[in-house]
Amino acid sequence: MLPPLRTVTVILAALALAVCVASARADAPAPATYNSHGVTFSYPGTWIELPVAYEIKIGTPLWVDTIGPPPQITPTNPPPASGSQPPVTNPDVVTLSAAHINVVFTKKNIGRYKKYFAASMAQIAASAHGQVESGPTRVTLGGLPGYAFRMTALSSTGLTVENRMVYLFKRKLEYFVNCAHPQNDPMTAEIESGCDQIMRSFRLTK
């Protein structure tokens, strides 16, 4: 029997996240660079960092960050009262996190855990009223071994959200990237392209 793996289900949080944006800074030159928590990568310069609220169901991440296109303002009827802010929504986001786990994963042994990853992801998808579309697929990003998945899930607002997820490992440290967007969303191409850019440039700085 494989040892238990305490996987951080930031996935579920990303699917049901409530985006609370206080303000959006000006567009950054393309490409922009993320450099924090010992991680660096490039991403589209028009994207911004998004302050968000998460419900973490299992485990505690060391850190969680979210980037994506500027949120869209949802019109209200009647208009908001003077001085109040209209609702802001942004289901098109890329979530990143890191967490300690209790299994050492290396390039040499990670292949033995493929069935475990498949079973765990199927359980997460079922809990989110979705399904695994592809994966686990072996990947190596920034020299780190990992597995990639594509999964659909139902968000708390009733949207079917497509998720492109990667788990990367540096021994007992897990890095997680989730690129999410609603099905048939106008921002799909931008999210997928930005996700490609992040994956190509992902590196550890320490």
C-alpha positions as CSV (number, residue, x, y, z in Angstrom):
1,M,0.0,0.0,0.0
2,L,1.3,3.4,-0.9
3,P,2.0,5.8,2.0
4,P,-0.6,8.6,2.4
5,L,0.0,11.8,0.6
6,R,-1.3,15.0,2.2
7,T,-2.1,16.9,-1.0
8,V,-3.3,20.5,-0.6
9,T,-6.7,20.8,-2.2
10,V,-6.1,24.3,-3.4
11,I,-7.7,22.9,-6.5
12,L,-11.1,22.9,-4.9
13,A,-10.5,26.3,-3.5
14,A,-9.6,27.6,-6.9
15,L,-12.8,26.2,-8.4
16,A,-15.0,27.8,-5.7
17,L,-12.9,30.9,-5.0
18,A,-14.4,34.3,-4.2
19,V,-12.4,37.0,-5.9
20,C,-12.2,40.1,-3.8
21,V,-10.4,42.8,-5.7
22,A,-9.7,46.1,-4.0
23,S,-8.0,47.8,-6.9
24,A,-6.2,46.9,-10.1
25,R,-2.8,48.4,-10.9
26,A,-1.9,49.6,-14.3
27,D,-1.0,47.2,-17.1
28,A,2.6,46.0,-16.8
29,P,4.9,45.7,-19.8
30,A,4.9,42.3,-21.5
31,P,6.1,39.9,-20.2
32,A,5.7,40.5,-16.5
33,T,7.8,38.5,-14.0
34,Y,6.7,36.7,-10.9
35,N,9.5,36.4,-8.4
36,S,8.4,35.4,-4.9
37,H,8.6,32.4,-2.4
38,G,11.7,31.1,-4.2
39,V,9.8,30.8,-7.5
40,T,10.1,32.8,-10.7
41,F,8.3,32.7,-14.1
42,S,7.0,35.1,-16.7
43,Y,3.4,35.8,-17.5
44,P,1.4,38.1,-19.7
45,G,2.1,41.8,-18.9
46,T,-1.6,42.7,-19.0
47,W,-2.3,40.3,-16.1
48,I,-2.4,41.4,-12.5
49,E,-2.0,39.8,-9.1
50,L,-5.4,39.2,-7.5
51,P,-6.1,39.3,-3.8
52,V,-8.5,36.4,-3.2
53,A,-10.3,34.5,-0.5
54,Y,-10.0,30.7,-0.4
55,E,-11.7,27.9,1.4
56,I,-8.9,25.4,2.1
57,K,-10.5,22.0,2.7
58,I,-7.5,19.9,3.6
59,G,-4.0,20.8,4.6
60,T,-2.4,24.2,5.0
61,P,-0.3,25.7,2.2
62,L,2.9,27.6,2.8
63,W,1.7,30.3,0.5
64,V,-1.0,30.8,-2.2
65,D,-0.9,33.5,-4.9
66,T,-3.3,34.2,-7.8
67,I,-2.7,36.1,-11.1
68,G,-4.9,36.6,-14.1
69,P,-6.6,39.1,-16.4
70,P,-8.1,42.2,-14.7
71,P,-11.5,41.4,-13.3
72,Q,-14.6,42.3,-15.2
73,I,-17.1,44.7,-13.6
74,T,-20.6,43.3,-13.5
75,P,-23.3,45.9,-14.2
76,T,-25.9,46.3,-11.5
77,N,-29.6,47.3,-11.9
78,P,-30.3,49.6,-10.3
79,P,-26.8,51.3,-10.3
80,P,-24.9,51.1,-7.0
81,A,-25.3,53.8,-4.5
82,S,-22.9,56.8,-4.6
83,G,-19.5,55.8,-3.3
84,S,-20.1,52.0,-3.4
85,Q,-18.3,49.7,-5.7
86,P,-20.0,47.5,-8.4
87,P,-19.6,43.7,-8.1
88,V,-16.3,42.3,-9.4
89,T,-15.9,38.8,-10.9
90,N,-13.0,37.0,-12.4
91,P,-13.3,33.3,-13.0
92,D,-10.2,33.3,-15.3
93,V,-7.3,32.8,-12.9
94,V,-4.0,31.0,-12.4
95,T,-3.5,29.8,-8.8
96,L,-0.1,28.9,-7.4
97,S,0.8,27.4,-4.1
98,A,3.4,25.4,-2.2
99,A,3.0,22.9,0.7
100,H,4.9,20.4,2.7
101,I,4.0,16.8,2.1
102,N,5.0,13.6,3.9
103,V,6.3,11.6,1.0
104,V,9.7,12.2,-0.8
105,F,9.1,12.4,-4.6
106,T,12.1,12.3,-6.9
107,K,12.6,11.7,-10.7
108,K,13.5,8.1,-9.9
109,N,10.5,7.1,-7.7
110,I,7.6,9.4,-8.9
111,G,6.6,6.9,-11.6
112,R,5.6,4.4,-8.9
113,Y,2.9,6.7,-7.6
114,K,1.0,7.3,-10.9
115,K,-1.9,5.1,-9.8
116,Y,-2.2,7.0,-6.5
117,F,-2.3,10.4,-8.3
118,A,-4.9,9.1,-10.7
119,A,-7.1,7.8,-7.8
120,S,-6.7,11.0,-5.8
121,M,-7.6,13.3,-8.7
122,A,-10.6,11.2,-9.6
123,Q,-11.8,11.6,-6.0
124,I,-11.2,15.4,-6.1
125,A,-13.1,15.7,-9.4
126,A,-16.0,13.7,-8.1
127,S,-16.2,15.9,-5.0
128,A,-16.3,19.0,-7.3
129,H,-19.0,17.4,-9.4
130,G,-16.7,17.2,-12.4
131,Q,-14.4,14.7,-14.1
132,V,-10.8,14.1,-15.0
133,E,-10.4,14.8,-18.7
134,S,-6.7,13.8,-19.0
135,G,-3.8,12.7,-16.8
136,P,-1.8,11.9,-14.9
137,T,0.8,12.9,-17.5
138,R,4.5,13.0,-16.4
139,V,6.0,16.4,-16.7
140,T,9.3,18.1,-15.8
141,L,9.2,21.9,-15.2
142,G,12.2,23.8,-14.1
143,G,14.0,20.5,-13.4
144,L,11.2,19.4,-11.1
145,P,9.3,16.1,-11.7
146,G,5.6,16.1,-11.5
147,Y,2.2,15.2,-13.0
148,A,-0.2,17.2,-15.1
149,F,-4.0,16.9,-15.3
150,R,-7.0,18.5,-17.0
151,M,-10.2,18.4,-15.0
152,T,-13.7,20.0,-15.1
153,A,-15.6,20.9,-12.0
154,L,-18.7,22.8,-11.0
155,S,-18.0,26.1,-9.3
156,S,-20.1,27.5,-6.5
157,T,-21.8,29.9,-9.0
158,G,-22.9,27.0,-11.2
159,L,-20.2,27.4,-13.9
160,T,-18.4,24.4,-15.4
161,V,-14.8,25.3,-14.9
162,E,-11.9,23.8,-16.9
163,N,-8.7,23.3,-14.9
164,R,-5.2,22.7,-16.2
165,M,-3.2,21.5,-13.2
166,V,0.4,20.6,-12.5
167,Y,1.9,19.2,-9.4
168,L,5.7,19.5,-9.1
169,F,7.9,18.1,-6.4
170,K,11.2,18.9,-4.7
171,R,11.4,16.0,-2.3
172,K,8.9,16.8,0.4
173,L,7.9,20.2,-1.0
174,E,5.0,20.3,-3.4
175,Y,4.3,23.1,-5.9
176,F,0.9,23.4,-7.5
177,V,-0.2,25.4,-10.5
178,N,-3.9,25.6,-11.7
179,C,-5.0,27.5,-14.8
180,A,-8.8,27.8,-14.6
181,H,-11.4,29.3,-16.9
182,P,-15.1,28.5,-17.5
183,Q,-16.0,26.3,-20.5
184,N,-16.4,28.2,-23.8
185,D,-15.2,31.4,-22.1
186,P,-14.0,34.3,-24.2
187,M,-10.8,34.4,-22.2
188,T,-10.0,30.7,-22.8
189,A,-7.3,31.3,-25.4
190,E,-5.6,34.0,-23.3
191,I,-5.6,31.8,-20.2
192,E,-4.2,28.8,-22.1
193,S,-1.5,30.9,-23.7
194,G,-0.6,32.5,-20.4
195,C,-0.5,29.1,-18.8
196,D,1.9,27.9,-21.5
197,Q,4.2,30.9,-20.8
198,I,4.2,30.1,-17.1
199,M,5.0,26.5,-17.6
200,R,7.8,27.2,-20.0
201,S,9.5,29.7,-17.7
202,F,8.8,28.1,-14.3
203,R,12.0,28.0,-12.2
204,L,13.1,27.8,-8.6
205,T,15.4,30.5,-7.4
206,K,16.6,28.7,-4.3
